[in-house]
Amino acid sequence: MSDILMREMESLSISSMKAGGSGDGVRSFLLVDEQENLQVRDESEFLDRLGCADVAGVKVLSIFGNTGDGKSHTLNHILFNGETMFYTSKSPSSCTVGVWAAFNPTLSLVALDTEGLLGAAANQNQRMRLLLKVLAVSDIVVYRTRAERLHNDMFHFLSSASGAYLKHFTPELRALSSRCGLDVPLSCLGPAVIVFQETTHTQLLGHDSKAAGHADTLLQKRFHDLNLGTEAFSSVQYVGTQTITPPTDYNKLLEAVGQQVKNTHTRSPRQPGIVFRALEALSDRFCGELADDKMTLYSFFPDEYFTCSAVCLSCNIRCKKGMNHLRDRVPHMADGLCQFTHQYSNKVLICKKCYEGGREVIVVPKTSASSENPWLGLAKYAWSGYVLECASCGVIYRSRQYWMGNQDPESSVVRSEIKHVWEGSDNFLSNHQNAAQRVLDGMNYMIQSVSEYSTGPTKAVTAWLTDQVAPPYWRANTEITACHGCQKLFEESDRKHHCRSCGEGFCHPCSSHRMPVPERGWGSSPVRVCQTCYRQGGAADTSTMGFVKDVARPDYWVPDHSITQCHQCSKAFTATMSKHHCRACGQGVCGQCSTHMKAVPSRGWDHPVRVCDSCYARTDSL
């Protein structure tokens, strides 16, 4: 019963000390918790809790090792004369969770105690990333082990840490001075590593030679034999002690630490506030949840710990940039080729002449050149097709420039490239399929001007432009003078409708039925047909302009059936409300939220077209 009571009391003592940050004789404090969150508000609190606000320069020592190997006990003895600065416990569970800090005024050394490796941590990935952040701000790293023989895990851990430090942390630390306002540059070399081994029965490394540095040479040879590198570390040193009868002799370790503190060849003491700012910057940069199913196996520090978690929506390749790189206005990037996906239209055209000259200029199919007015541009479009215009070279291609023998642009003036697509980024520049919608927008722009004079010209322009994009089997509007069914002559104000099956022109009563016409390429949805063709099945109503809009709609527009409310004011659409598309972002908006007109050259519209209020308010070029 007494044993159970003692264990319960010890458990309560551990939890209270670690949660509160202090206990009887415990003067360290929790600096970073197991979720990688800093536990001090700012630099001033960091200095106050360490008690080093008046110290000119400090170095940082951190300790690593497996759970239960006595890391906290080691720090207490080599830095604080055996005083319980960092809490220790006989409990089988880890007594250190997160990162704890204390200050040694004699050596001007900030000591960081870390959670042990191989412990039963709930968030193993975040713990490993936290350990590397601690290593990155350290000048001296002690790897503490009680293994009778040095295990391969230790060598792999240190080598992985070295590789990850060079790949992910060195660029960040170099940029730290300018980004965080540091006035002392950080060395590009990593910390000095001391491997401290304590054995009971096994002789120490290099015991058979009295030559100075022989044990260090054997340690480096072990790394070499395992094909592992330690290039990031300024030095790797071995210190061993054999404890047959306790207590442990820490004199050699203390001597090695003292030498590294005095060594200023690679890393000099720095203001203690810089230590906090460096850790704060790394914590801000490398943060966020880490999914176990996306981790690289068999690595202590996989790239996923430190790289952007975004993946290409088209090919599922991961971004190779560092975490939170968008804050620095650095776009997503990925190695390898992407694959084309119709959903994202991620194929772009690049001017071949500019590309050969070392520049990448993306060209977009348009109805007219930027130097042409909308009327002339639309007339040219009807005659000579869409235009490819390079910002440097001008118009480089017209799809119907000659009566015959027109070459495909990709075989002559442009090269195609498949781009990666990232979540939250704008969809890619429109392709040839957008040209028809741009005709309609150009037509609307013209009609708005013409309608100020009379209804006749408006209908004439509508009929002419509809003929340009109509299927080949449709009878031209200019040839339709009477309804093909009842022979009623069309007045100027009458609307002409085309049967999707036979292509003839009809009045509304003679073409008010609907049925599927898959043989004409209309799919399985019901479309307008005349009474004669309807005898084969179907029913309902639509318009010629409705057909043209459905066929011409760009890929980046949100489909009408997916639009239930205005993207700007969130007003729900009713059966009587018109849905409008912003030509810049493609979202569905109501009429009140899309009253402005603005050119959108990135989408191929050089003349003013409908845009939503948000896009109209943007100061950059659309």
VENFENUR-V820568 format. One record per residue. N is the residue number from 1. RES is the residue in one small letter. SS is DSSP state (A for helix, B for strand, O for the rest). PHI is phi in degrees with one decimal (* if undefined). Layout:
N|RES|SS|PHI ; N|RES|SS|PHI
This chain:
1|m|O|* ; 2|s|A|-65.1 ; 3|d|A|-63.5 ; 4|i|A|-62.6 ; 5|l|A|-63.2 ; 6|m|A|-63.4 ; 7|r|A|-65.1 ; 8|e|A|-63.2 ; 9|m|A|-65.3 ; 10|e|A|-63.9 ; 11|s|A|-62.1 ; 12|l|A|-64.0 ; 13|s|A|-63.2 ; 14|i|A|-62.7 ; 15|s|A|-63.9 ; 16|s|A|-68.5 ; 17|m|A|-67.5 ; 18|k|A|-72.5 ; 19|a|A|-71.5 ; 20|g|A|-85.0 ; 21|g|O|88.8 ; 22|s|O|-157.5 ; 23|g|B|-150.4 ; 24|d|O|-64.3 ; 25|g|O|83.2 ; 26|v|B|-94.1 ; 27|r|O|-121.2 ; 28|s|O|-81.3 ; 29|f|B|-138.1 ; 30|l|B|-73.8 ; 31|l|B|-90.9 ; 32|v|B|-136.1 ; 33|d|O|-84.2 ; 34|e|O|-68.6 ; 35|q|O|-93.6 ; 36|e|O|71.1 ; 37|n|O|-96.0 ; 38|l|B|-63.5 ; 39|q|O|-103.8 ; 40|v|O|-116.6 ; 41|r|O|-71.2 ; 42|d|O|-155.3 ; 43|e|A|-63.4 ; 44|s|A|-61.6 ; 45|e|A|-66.3 ; 46|f|A|-59.4 ; 47|l|A|-68.8 ; 48|d|A|-64.2 ; 49|r|A|-72.0 ; 50|l|A|-77.6 ; 51|g|O|77.5 ; 52|c|O|-130.3 ; 53|a|O|-63.9 ; 54|d|O|-96.8 ; 55|v|O|-83.3 ; 56|a|O|-74.4 ; 57|g|O|-146.3 ; 58|v|B|-135.0 ; 59|k|B|-118.0 ; 60|v|B|-118.7 ; 61|l|B|-116.7 ; 62|s|B|-125.1 ; 63|i|B|-125.9 ; 64|f|B|-125.5 ; 65|g|B|153.9 ; 66|n|B|-73.8 ; 67|t|O|-59.3 ; 68|g|O|89.4 ; 69|d|O|-88.9 ; 70|g|O|81.8 ; 71|k|A|-65.7 ; 72|s|A|-61.2 ; 73|h|A|-61.7 ; 74|t|A|-63.6 ; 75|l|A|-61.0 ; 76|n|A|-59.6 ; 77|h|A|-82.2 ; 78|i|A|-83.8 ; 79|l|A|-115.9 ; 80|f|O|-130.9 ; 81|n|O|53.7 ; 82|g|O|83.5 ; 83|e|O|-70.3 ; 84|t|O|-78.5 ; 85|m|O|-79.5 ; 86|f|O|-107.7 ; 87|y|O|-69.6 ; 88|t|O|-123.1 ; 89|s|O|-150.6 ; 90|k|O|-89.0 ; 91|s|O|-65.2 ; 92|p|O|-68.1 ; 93|s|O|-86.3 ; 94|s|O|-66.7 ; 95|c|O|-93.7 ; 96|t|O|-113.7 ; 97|v|O|-123.4 ; 98|g|O|86.6 ; 99|v|B|-123.4 ; 100|w|B|-111.9 ; 101|a|B|-129.4 ; 102|a|B|-152.9 ; 103|f|B|-124.3 ; 104|n|B|-103.4 ; 105|p|O|-71.5 ; 106|t|O|-65.9 ; 107|l|O|-94.4 ; 108|s|O|52.1 ; 109|l|B|-124.1 ; 110|v|B|-88.3 ; 111|a|B|-100.4 ; 112|l|B|-120.2 ; 113|d|B|-100.5 ; 114|t|B|-112.9 ; 115|e|O|-70.9 ; 116|g|O|-70.5 ; 117|l|B|-72.1 ; 118|l|O|64.5 ; 119|g|O|-80.4 ; 120|a|O|-87.7 ; 121|a|O|-78.6 ; 122|a|O|-75.2 ; 123|n|O|-125.2 ; 124|q|A|-59.2 ; 125|n|A|-63.7 ; 126|q|A|-67.6 ; 127|r|A|-64.4 ; 128|m|A|-65.7 ; 129|r|A|-66.3 ; 130|l|A|-62.8 ; 131|l|A|-61.1 ; 132|l|A|-71.5 ; 133|k|A|-62.6 ; 134|v|A|-64.0 ; 135|l|A|-61.1 ; 136|a|A|-67.1 ; 137|v|O|-96.2 ; 138|s|O|-91.1 ; 139|d|O|-95.7 ; 140|i|B|-132.3 ; 141|v|B|-120.8 ; 142|v|B|-104.5 ; 143|y|B|-99.9 ; 144|r|B|-95.9 ; 145|t|B|-140.8 ; 146|r|O|-108.9 ; 147|a|O|-67.7 ; 148|e|O|-65.1 ; 149|r|O|-133.4 ; 150|l|O|-69.2 ; 151|h|O|-81.3 ; 152|n|A|-60.9 ; 153|d|A|-57.0 ; 154|m|A|-63.9 ; 155|f|A|-65.1 ; 156|h|A|-66.6 ; 157|f|A|-62.3 ; 158|l|A|-67.0 ; 159|s|A|-67.5 ; 160|s|A|-63.3 ; 161|a|A|-62.7 ; 162|s|A|-62.5 ; 163|g|A|-63.9 ; 164|a|A|-67.0 ; 165|y|A|-61.7 ; 166|l|A|-65.4 ; 167|k|A|-78.0 ; 168|h|A|-111.8 ; 169|f|A|-96.8 ; 170|t|A|-59.1 ; 171|p|A|-60.8 ; 172|e|A|-68.0 ; 173|l|A|-68.9 ; 174|r|A|-66.4 ; 175|a|A|-82.8 ; 176|l|A|-63.9 ; 177|s|A|-58.1 ; 178|s|A|-75.3 ; 179|r|A|-71.6 ; 180|c|A|-105.1 ; 181|g|O|73.5 ; 182|l|O|-75.4 ; 183|d|O|-99.6 ; 184|v|O|-123.0 ; 185|p|O|-66.8 ; 186|l|O|-89.4 ; 187|s|O|-67.3 ; 188|c|O|-77.8 ; 189|l|O|-84.9 ; 190|g|B|-78.3 ; 191|p|B|-73.4 ; 192|a|B|-84.2 ; 193|v|B|-108.3 ; 194|i|B|-117.3 ; 195|v|B|-90.0 ; 196|f|B|-106.5 ; 197|q|B|-111.1 ; 198|e|B|-117.8 ; 199|t|B|-118.0 ; 200|t|O|-114.6 ; 201|h|O|-109.2 ; 202|t|O|-95.3 ; 203|q|O|-68.6 ; 204|l|O|-77.5 ; 205|l|O|-64.5 ; 206|g|O|76.8 ; 207|h|O|-66.0 ; 208|d|O|-88.4 ; 209|s|O|-139.7 ; 210|k|O|-98.0 ; 211|a|O|-67.3 ; 212|a|O|-64.7 ; 213|g|O|79.7 ; 214|h|A|-64.7 ; 215|a|A|-63.5 ; 216|d|A|-63.9 ; 217|t|A|-64.5 ; 218|l|A|-64.2 ; 219|l|A|-64.4 ; 220|q|A|-65.6 ; 221|k|A|-63.5 ; 222|r|A|-64.9 ; 223|f|A|-61.1 ; 224|h|A|-64.4 ; 225|d|A|-63.9 ; 226|l|O|-91.2 ; 227|n|O|58.0 ; 228|l|O|-117.7 ; 229|g|O|-116.4 ; 230|t|O|-133.7 ; 231|e|O|-61.5 ; 232|a|O|-72.6 ; 233|f|B|-87.8 ; 234|s|B|-68.0 ; 235|s|B|-163.3 ; 236|v|B|-129.5 ; 237|q|B|-122.8 ; 238|y|B|-108.2 ; 239|v|B|-131.3 ; 240|g|B|-128.5 ; 241|t|B|-145.8 ; 242|q|B|-108.4 ; 243|t|O|-110.6 ; 244|i|O|-84.9 ; 245|t|O|-125.2 ; 246|p|O|-60.1 ; 247|p|O|-86.3 ; 248|t|O|-71.2 ; 249|d|O|-91.2 ; 250|y|O|-101.8 ; 251|n|A|-62.5 ; 252|k|A|-64.2 ; 253|l|A|-66.7 ; 254|l|A|-62.3 ; 255|e|A|-65.4 ; 256|a|A|-64.1 ; 257|v|A|-63.6 ; 258|g|A|-60.2 ; 259|q|A|-64.4 ; 260|q|A|-69.9 ; 261|v|A|-64.5 ; 262|k|A|-78.5 ; 263|n|O|-74.2 ; 264|t|O|-116.5 ; 265|h|O|-68.3 ; 266|t|O|-110.9 ; 267|r|O|-136.3 ; 268|s|O|-98.5 ; 269|p|O|-59.3 ; 270|r|B|-134.9 ; 271|q|O|-59.6 ; 272|p|A|-60.2 ; 273|g|A|-64.3 ; 274|i|A|-67.3 ; 275|v|A|-59.8 ; 276|f|A|-64.4 ; 277|r|A|-65.1 ; 278|a|A|-65.8 ; 279|l|A|-65.7 ; 280|e|A|-65.0 ; 281|a|A|-66.0 ; 282|l|A|-67.7 ; 283|s|A|-66.7 ; 284|d|A|-72.2 ; 285|r|A|-75.9 ; 286|f|O|-103.9 ; 287|c|O|-145.5 ; 288|g|O|109.1 ; 289|e|O|-71.1 ; 290|l|O|-122.4 ; 291|a|O|-81.5 ; 292|d|A|-63.4 ; 293|d|A|-75.5 ; 294|k|A|-112.0 ; 295|m|O|-88.2 ; 296|t|O|-75.7 ; 297|l|O|-77.6 ; 298|y|O|61.6 ; 299|s|O|-146.5 ; 300|f|O|-69.8 ; 301|f|O|-129.8 ; 302|p|O|-65.9 ; 303|d|A|-57.4 ; 304|e|A|-61.5 ; 305|y|A|-65.2 ; 306|f|O|-126.2 ; 307|t|B|-100.9 ; 308|c|O|-59.4 ; 309|s|O|-86.5 ; 310|a|O|-68.4 ; 311|v|B|-124.8 ; 312|c|O|-64.8 ; 313|l|O|-69.0 ; 314|s|O|-90.5 ; 315|c|O|-119.5 ; 316|n|O|68.7 ; 317|i|O|-83.8 ; 318|r|B|-81.1 ; 319|c|O|-65.7 ; 320|k|O|-95.9 ; 321|k|O|-77.2 ; 322|g|B|-69.7 ; 323|m|O|-60.8 ; 324|n|O|57.3 ; 325|h|A|-69.9 ; 326|l|A|-65.3 ; 327|r|A|-63.1 ; 328|d|A|-94.6 ; 329|r|O|60.8 ; 330|v|O|-97.2 ; 331|p|O|-73.4 ; 332|h|O|-63.4 ; 333|m|O|-145.0 ; 334|a|O|-145.7 ; 335|d|O|-81.5 ; 336|g|O|87.1 ; 337|l|O|-83.2 ; 338|c|O|-97.3 ; 339|q|O|-114.0 ; 340|f|O|-74.2 ; 341|t|O|-129.2 ; 342|h|O|-59.4 ; 343|q|O|-58.2 ; 344|y|O|-103.8 ; 345|s|O|47.3 ; 346|n|O|-91.3 ; 347|k|B|-102.2 ; 348|v|B|-119.4 ; 349|l|B|-108.6 ; 350|i|B|-120.9 ; 351|c|B|-57.9 ; 352|k|A|-67.7 ; 353|k|A|-64.5 ; 354|c|A|-68.1 ; 355|y|A|-63.0 ; 356|e|A|-68.5 ; 357|g|O|-91.3 ; 358|g|O|92.6 ; 359|r|O|-123.5 ; 360|e|O|-109.0 ; 361|v|O|-115.9 ; 362|i|B|-82.2 ; 363|v|B|-111.9 ; 364|v|O|-124.2 ; 365|p|B|-60.9 ; 366|k|B|-135.7 ; 367|t|O|-78.7 ; 368|s|O|-151.9 ; 369|a|O|-72.5 ; 370|s|O|-65.6 ; 371|s|O|-84.7 ; 372|e|O|-96.5 ; 373|n|O|-77.4 ; 374|p|A|-56.4 ; 375|w|A|-61.7 ; 376|l|A|-65.8 ; 377|g|A|-62.6 ; 378|l|A|-68.1 ; 379|a|A|-65.5 ; 380|k|A|-65.7 ; 381|y|A|-61.8 ; 382|a|A|-61.4 ; 383|w|A|-91.5 ; 384|s|A|-121.7 ; 385|g|O|82.5 ; 386|y|O|-74.4 ; 387|v|B|-118.0 ; 388|l|B|-109.9 ; 389|e|B|-121.8 ; 390|c|B|-94.1 ; 391|a|O|-63.4 ; 392|s|O|-98.2 ; 393|c|O|-98.1 ; 394|g|B|80.9 ; 395|v|B|-69.5 ; 396|i|B|-111.4 ; 397|y|B|-163.5 ; 398|r|B|-126.2 ; 399|s|O|-66.6 ; 400|r|O|-127.2 ; 401|q|O|-69.3 ; 402|y|O|-118.1 ; 403|w|O|-63.3 ; 404|m|O|-154.3 ; 405|g|O|77.4 ; 406|n|O|-67.8 ; 407|q|O|-81.8 ; 408|d|O|-68.1 ; 409|p|A|-60.5 ; 410|e|A|-71.1 ; 411|s|A|-96.8 ; 412|s|O|-133.4 ; 413|v|O|-114.0 ; 414|v|B|-133.4 ; 415|r|B|-120.9 ; 416|s|B|-93.7 ; 417|e|B|-145.6 ; 418|i|B|-94.0 ; 419|k|O|-99.6 ; 420|h|O|-71.5 ; 421|v|O|-118.2 ; 422|w|O|-115.6 ; 423|e|O|-58.5 ; 424|g|O|87.4 ; 425|s|O|-88.4 ; 426|d|O|-65.5 ; 427|n|O|-64.9 ; 428|f|O|-71.7 ; 429|l|O|-54.8 ; 430|s|O|-65.3 ; 431|n|O|-104.3 ; 432|h|O|-58.6 ; 433|q|O|-65.1 ; 434|n|A|-77.1 ; 435|a|A|-59.5 ; 436|a|A|-63.5 ; 437|q|A|-66.2 ; 438|r|A|-67.5 ; 439|v|A|-61.6 ; 440|l|A|-63.2 ; 441|d|A|-66.3 ; 442|g|A|-64.7 ; 443|m|A|-62.4 ; 444|n|A|-61.5 ; 445|y|A|-61.6 ; 446|m|A|-70.3 ; 447|i|A|-62.8 ; 448|q|A|-61.2 ; 449|s|A|-76.3 ; 450|v|A|-67.4 ; 451|s|O|-65.1 ; 452|e|O|-68.4 ; 453|y|O|-102.4 ; 454|s|O|-166.2 ; 455|t|A|-76.6 ; 456|g|A|-56.4 ; 457|p|A|-57.4 ; 458|t|A|-60.3 ; 459|k|A|-67.0 ; 460|a|A|-64.7 ; 461|v|A|-65.2 ; 462|t|A|-59.9 ; 463|a|A|-64.5 ; 464|w|A|-64.4 ; 465|l|A|-71.1 ; 466|t|A|-63.3 ; 467|d|A|-62.9 ; 468|q|A|-70.0 ; 469|v|A|-113.1 ; 470|a|O|-74.2 ; 471|p|O|-60.8 ; 472|p|O|-60.9 ; 473|y|O|-83.4 ; 474|w|O|-74.6 ; 475|r|O|-73.2 ; 476|a|O|-64.6 ; 477|n|A|-59.8 ; 478|t|A|-67.5 ; 479|e|A|-91.9 ; 480|i|O|-94.9 ; 481|t|O|-110.3 ; 482|a|B|-144.0 ; 483|c|O|-63.9 ; 484|h|O|-70.2 ; 485|g|O|-94.8 ; 486|c|O|-95.9 ; 487|q|O|66.0 ; 488|k|O|-71.2 ; 489|l|B|-69.5 ; 490|f|O|-82.1 ; 491|e|O|-82.7 ; 492|e|O|-61.6 ; 493|s|O|-88.4 ; 494|d|O|-78.9 ; 495|r|O|-93.3 ; 496|k|O|-102.9 ; 497|h|B|-119.9 ; 498|h|B|-107.5 ; 499|c|O|-75.3 ; 500|r|O|-71.5 ; 501|s|O|-93.3 ; 502|c|O|-94.6 ; 503|g|O|85.5 ; 504|e|O|-79.0 ; 505|g|B|-93.1 ; 506|f|B|-138.0 ; 507|c|O|-79.4 ; 508|h|O|-64.3 ; 509|p|A|-60.0 ; 510|c|A|-86.7 ; 511|s|A|-140.4 ; 512|s|O|-93.6 ; 513|h|B|-98.4 ; 514|r|B|-136.1 ; 515|m|B|-164.6 ; 516|p|B|-67.0 ; 517|v|O|-130.0 ; 518|p|A|-66.6 ; 519|e|A|-69.0 ; 520|r|A|-99.2 ; 521|g|O|87.6 ; 522|w|O|-94.8 ; 523|g|O|72.6 ; 524|s|O|-96.6 ; 525|s|O|-81.1 ; 526|p|B|-64.9 ; 527|v|B|-133.9 ; 528|r|B|-65.5 ; 529|v|B|-139.5 ; 530|c|O|-81.5 ; 531|q|A|-63.2 ; 532|t|A|-63.8 ; 533|c|A|-69.6 ; 534|y|A|-69.7 ; 535|r|O|-59.6 ; 536|q|O|-88.8 ; 537|g|O|141.8 ; 538|g|O|94.4 ; 539|a|O|-176.2 ; 540|a|O|132.4 ; 541|d|O|-154.6 ; 542|t|O|-162.3 ; 543|s|O|-137.0 ; 544|t|A|-59.2 ; 545|m|A|-64.4 ; 546|g|A|-61.8 ; 547|f|A|-62.0 ; 548|v|A|-59.8 ; 549|k|A|-64.8 ; 550|d|A|-63.2 ; 551|v|A|-71.8 ; 552|a|A|-89.2 ; 553|r|O|-57.6 ; 554|p|O|-65.7 ; 555|d|O|-66.5 ; 556|y|O|-83.1 ; 557|w|O|-73.2 ; 558|v|O|-69.3 ; 559|p|O|-58.2 ; 560|d|A|-57.5 ; 561|h|A|-68.9 ; 562|s|A|-92.2 ; 563|i|O|-94.5 ; 564|t|O|-109.1 ; 565|q|B|-149.6 ; 566|c|O|-64.9 ; 567|h|O|-69.6 ; 568|q|O|-92.8 ; 569|c|O|-100.1 ; 570|s|O|65.3 ; 571|k|O|-72.7 ; 572|a|B|-70.0 ; 573|f|O|-78.9 ; 574|t|O|-108.0 ; 575|a|O|-65.2 ; 576|t|O|-95.4 ; 577|m|O|-89.3 ; 578|s|O|-83.5 ; 579|k|O|-98.5 ; 580|h|B|-115.6 ; 581|h|B|-110.0 ; 582|c|O|-70.6 ; 583|r|O|-73.0 ; 584|a|O|-92.3 ; 585|c|O|-98.6 ; 586|g|O|82.6 ; 587|q|O|-78.7 ; 588|g|B|-87.5 ; 589|v|B|-136.2 ; 590|c|O|-82.7 ; 591|g|O|-65.4 ; 592|q|O|-67.4 ; 593|c|O|-96.0 ; 594|s|O|-144.3 ; 595|t|O|-86.6 ; 596|h|B|-92.8 ; 597|m|B|-121.2 ; 598|k|B|-157.4 ; 599|a|B|-68.6 ; 600|v|B|-128.4 ; 601|p|A|-63.2 ; 602|s|A|-66.6 ; 603|r|A|-101.9 ; 604|g|O|101.9 ; 605|w|B|-101.3 ; 606|d|B|-88.6 ; 607|h|B|-101.3 ; 608|p|B|-63.6 ; 609|v|B|-136.9 ; 610|r|B|-66.5 ; 611|v|B|-135.1 ; 612|c|O|-76.4 ; 613|d|A|-61.8 ; 614|s|A|-65.4 ; 615|c|A|-68.0 ; 616|y|A|-65.5 ; 617|a|A|-79.5 ; 618|r|O|-64.6 ; 619|t|O|-87.4 ; 620|d|O|-84.0 ; 621|s|O|-72.8 ; 622|l|O|-82.0
